[in-house]
């Protein structure tokens, strides 16, 4: 799951809510904000991801549970090695990976604020047939750990809407082996 590893890294860069229409941030603006963050330490990271909330309005709870199980949603723990070369790049490659169109979706950061170790970001995605998503990422990001909450509101066009909230914690547990 590509996003599971990148969420903690992405967390290093997302601002307070406003009532005005948010305009997309340029890649340069987001990279500049990321430059304010400390680079991650190389090493082995253990990342736990937990589905805190998952709902599809209008769908019976039994079917929602069935979908969660079929998609492997729930708690997940993984380990990933971040090499020295990857750590030296900081978060630029992660940003480019997150912003890349995926499955017909085109995404832009509409909010990206870093203050110390705090991250507050929002990404807006548009796709074919009215599909789209609003993704908010907030939390703490430090050189050796992160603790983030991701809220997603997905509009799958004719299929309907889906709401998801995930908590992700990542911690450096030692050197890569």
C-alpha positions as CSV (number, residue, x, y, z in Angstrom):
1,X,0.0,0.0,0.0
2,X,1.9,3.0,-1.4
3,X,0.2,5.5,0.8
4,X,0.9,3.8,4.1
5,X,4.6,4.5,4.0
6,X,4.3,8.0,2.5
7,X,1.6,9.3,4.9
8,X,4.1,9.7,7.8
9,X,6.5,11.4,5.4
10,X,3.8,13.6,3.9
11,X,2.9,14.6,7.3
12,X,6.0,16.7,7.3
13,X,4.3,19.4,5.4
14,X,0.3,20.0,5.6
15,X,-2.7,25.0,7.6
16,X,-5.5,26.3,9.5
17,X,-8.9,26.0,8.0
18,X,-10.4,29.0,6.3
19,X,-13.7,29.8,4.8
20,X,-12.4,31.1,1.5
21,X,-11.9,29.0,-1.6
22,X,-8.4,27.4,-1.4
23,X,-6.3,27.7,-4.5
24,X,-3.8,25.0,-5.4
25,X,-0.3,25.4,-4.2
26,X,2.5,25.1,-6.7
27,X,5.0,22.3,-6.3
28,X,7.6,25.0,-5.6
29,X,5.5,26.4,-2.7
30,X,5.0,23.0,-1.1
31,X,8.7,22.1,-1.5
32,X,9.7,25.4,0.1
33,X,7.4,24.6,3.1
34,X,8.9,21.1,3.3
35,X,12.4,22.6,3.3
36,X,11.5,24.1,6.8
37,X,11.2,20.6,8.1
38,X,14.0,18.6,9.5
39,X,15.1,15.8,7.2
40,X,14.2,12.3,8.4
41,X,16.9,10.1,9.9
42,X,17.9,7.1,7.8
43,X,17.0,3.8,9.4
44,X,14.4,1.1,9.9
45,X,10.9,2.5,10.6
46,X,7.9,0.6,12.0
47,X,4.7,2.1,10.8
48,X,1.2,1.3,12.2
49,X,-1.9,2.3,10.4
50,X,-5.3,2.0,11.9
51,X,-8.7,2.6,10.3
52,X,-10.5,4.8,12.9
53,X,-13.6,5.4,10.9
54,X,-15.1,4.2,7.6
55,X,-18.5,5.0,6.4
56,X,-20.6,5.1,3.2
57,X,-23.8,7.0,3.8
58,X,-26.9,5.0,2.9
59,X,-25.0,1.6,2.9
60,X,-26.0,-0.9,5.7
61,X,-23.4,-1.4,8.4
62,X,-23.0,-5.1,7.4
63,X,-22.0,-4.2,3.9
64,X,-19.6,-1.5,5.1
65,X,-17.9,-4.1,7.4
66,X,-17.7,-6.5,4.5
67,X,-16.0,-3.9,2.3
68,X,-13.5,-3.1,5.0
69,X,-12.6,-6.8,5.3
70,X,-12.3,-7.3,1.5
71,X,-10.1,-4.2,1.2
72,X,-7.9,-5.3,4.1
73,X,-8.8,-2.1,6.0
74,X,-8.2,-2.2,9.7
75,X,-5.0,-2.2,11.6
76,X,-1.7,-2.8,9.7
77,X,1.9,-2.8,10.8
78,X,4.9,-2.7,8.4
79,X,8.6,-2.0,8.5
80,X,10.4,0.0,5.9
81,X,14.1,0.9,5.5
82,X,14.9,4.6,4.7
83,X,18.4,4.7,3.2
84,X,20.8,7.5,3.8
85,X,20.4,8.6,0.1
86,X,16.6,8.7,0.5
87,X,16.8,10.6,3.8
88,X,19.2,13.2,2.3
89,X,16.6,14.0,-0.4
90,X,14.2,15.0,2.3
91,X,10.6,14.9,1.2
92,X,10.7,16.1,-2.4
93,X,10.4,12.7,-4.0
94,X,7.6,11.8,-1.6
95,X,5.8,15.0,-2.6
96,X,6.1,14.2,-6.3
97,X,4.9,10.7,-5.7
98,X,1.8,11.9,-3.8
99,X,1.0,14.5,-6.4
100,X,1.3,12.2,-9.4
101,X,-2.0,11.3,-11.1
102,X,-3.1,7.9,-10.0
103,X,-6.0,5.9,-11.5
104,X,-7.2,8.9,-13.4
105,X,-7.1,11.3,-10.4
106,X,-5.2,14.6,-10.5
107,X,-4.3,16.0,-7.1
108,X,-3.1,19.3,-5.8
109,X,-2.3,20.6,-2.3
110,X,-4.6,23.4,-1.4
111,X,-3.1,23.9,2.0
112,X,0.3,23.0,3.2
113,X,1.6,24.5,6.5
114,X,4.4,23.5,8.7
115,X,5.1,25.1,12.0
116,X,8.0,23.5,13.9
117,X,7.1,19.8,14.0
118,X,3.4,20.3,13.3
119,X,1.9,19.6,9.9
120,X,-1.5,20.7,8.5
121,X,-2.2,20.0,4.9
122,X,-5.1,19.4,2.5
123,X,-5.1,17.8,-0.9
124,X,-7.9,18.1,-3.4
125,X,-8.2,15.4,-6.2
126,X,-10.4,15.4,-9.3
127,X,-11.1,12.4,-11.6
128,X,-13.3,11.1,-14.3
129,X,-17.1,10.8,-14.1
130,X,-17.4,13.2,-11.2
131,X,-15.0,11.3,-8.9
132,X,-12.9,13.3,-6.5
133,X,-11.5,13.4,-3.0
134,X,-10.6,15.9,-0.2
135,X,-7.8,14.6,2.0
136,X,-6.6,16.4,5.2
137,X,-3.4,15.4,7.0
138,X,-2.6,16.8,10.4
139,X,-0.2,15.8,13.2
140,X,3.4,15.7,14.4
141,X,6.4,15.0,12.3
142,X,9.9,14.7,13.7
143,X,13.2,13.4,12.4
144,X,12.7,9.9,13.9
145,X,8.9,9.6,14.3
146,X,5.5,10.9,13.2
147,X,1.9,10.7,14.5
148,X,-0.7,11.7,11.9
149,X,-4.4,11.7,11.3
150,X,-5.7,11.5,7.8
151,X,-9.3,12.4,6.9
152,X,-10.6,11.5,3.5
153,X,-13.9,12.3,1.9
154,X,-14.2,10.5,-1.4
155,X,-16.9,11.1,-4.0
156,X,-16.8,8.1,-6.4
157,X,-19.2,9.7,-8.9
158,X,-22.1,7.4,-9.6
159,X,-21.0,5.0,-6.9
160,X,-21.5,7.5,-4.1
161,X,-19.6,9.0,-1.2
162,X,-17.2,7.4,1.3
163,X,-15.6,8.8,4.4
164,X,-12.5,7.5,6.0
165,X,-10.3,8.4,8.9
166,X,-6.9,6.8,9.5
167,X,-4.3,7.2,12.2
168,X,-0.7,6.5,11.3
169,X,2.3,6.3,13.6
170,X,5.8,5.8,12.4
171,X,8.9,5.4,14.6
172,X,12.6,4.8,13.8
173,X,13.4,1.5,15.5
174,X,17.1,1.2,14.6
175,X,19.5,0.9,11.7
176,X,18.6,-0.9,8.5
177,X,19.7,-4.5,8.4
